[in-house]
Amino acid sequence: MTTSRIAGFYNLTLDERRAKLADASRLTPELLAAWTSGGLSPESADPMIENVVGLHSLPLGIGLNFQVNGRDVLVPMVIEEPSVVAGASFMAKLARAGGGFHATTSEPEMIGQMQVINLPNINEARLKIYEHKAELLATADEIDPVLKKFGGGARDIEVRIIESSPIGTFIVVHLIYDVRDAMGANAVNTACEKLAPQIEAITGGRVHLRILSNLADRRLARARCTVPMQELEIAGQNGILSHTGESVRDGIIAAWAFAASDPYRAATHNKGIMNGVDAVVIATGNDWRAIEAGAHAYAARTGRYTSLSTWGKDADGNLVGALEMPMAVGIVGGATKVHPAAQAAVKLMGVKTASELAEIIVSVGLAQNLAALRALATEGIQRGHMTLHARQVAIAAGAEGEMIEKVAAQMVAEKVVRSDRAEEILKGYTGTQVHT
Ligand code: MEV
């Protein structure tokens, strides 16, 4: 069985980490090699989009310590921002002490929208569509025999009346489509285009837009975790307690209350969640713009933009967190299918369905949220950020090997992380002029 706990991973060299990862995941180094090469060649990228001239790379790190629904999972995360992978891994360790993440998904149902305008009678059109629901569903059901074979297909029709729009009143027909392990945009868009003439014939109106909605609020993923209060204790210098578990827990809850009540804070709070979510979405070749759009629209579903997560305490005083959000990800089709690095990501996590992938992603989002709130509620976010940033500045100033840590540590201690200071410190150590 895969273990997601790999002691000292951080301190290993790149090659050592790859060997440990292959070992822990029981996957062959060849399979994971897609991440060494970047996976995609310019030739294989050429048919994916237009005007291709090359590739663009990002770091891929491994989120450790995750346990989702009792299963250990090593999580591939693609992101350029320091502290995200470390933060998620650390929080997964704390949550693990409380039983890990418990996650579920709704059915993988997407919504396709058809805007019907120029209607002779709005209310009559609405009812007529419901009268023809069975035949509309039958038409939509035919468009993807493969989806149907795997248990997907058209599920329902809903009609909404949009009043007082800038062009007056019109109706919107929602096609509810179970897309199983696909992201679903292609199937749903095709089905909507196919249904349009039938809806026009039924209503006497004109079907204008026919497109999937990214507010995938029928395709939700939910995760919760419990962090035992003692796991939240923070030791200061010389091992003396600097923050009690209780104070950290209450600080996290107060930080969440800020996001729950203020859209300015909620935007940043949710951005922290998306740091984790997007990193896995990108690693698996999924459409992160769709996930972003769905997340923020869902966060505003009551008419007031708010936090996607909630934090509180249980009867024993432990910290409990939950995250619920739309999660339209697939493991078949699109870039997930053609990108070798995305395939390696799916293999590493051992997911067999899109729902399993969604459950991991939402757990990572919750872990990431906890990492940010814990840091913000205690020492602030900059110290962790600065340590990694300082390393990058040290490297840019010419530090190599063990000098990287020495120069970075001194800059952090001085709270001055700048290239000119890095050069000075480096010069002090080596006694030589640094050229950058
Ligand atoms: C930075 O990328 C994310 C945070 O701003 C999230 C938050 O404030 O909760 C740290």
Residues whose N, C-alpha, C, O or C-beta is under 5 A from the ligand:
A	BS01	MEV	T268 H269 K271 G272 A372 I381
